[in-house]
C-alpha cells in the first residue's frame, strides 16, 4: 500500500482502547488490516480467501471493515468524501 494512502486513512481510524477489565484479543496492526481491506475491495477477493501474507485473519479484516462502514469512516475515505470532490487530487 502506498504511504500516501495510509497517511490519509490513519487519522480516520479509531485507536485501540484497552478494556477496563483487561483481557480481550491481542493487538492487531491497523496498517495490515487496512491493507487487507483495500486488497479485498480492489481485487474482488472473497473475505474468506484473504491470503495469509496480510498477517490478519479474514474475520478481523471483515469485522473492521463492517464497523468502519457503519460509522461512516469508509464513506469519508472514499473519493468525494471528507470534503473532497471527484475533480480534486
Buried (B, 14 or more C-beta within 10 A) or exposed (E): EEEEEBEBBEEBBEEEEEEEEEEEEEEBEBBBBBBBBBBBEEEEBEBEEBEEEBEBBBEBBBEBBEEBEEEEBBEBBEEEBEEBEEEEE
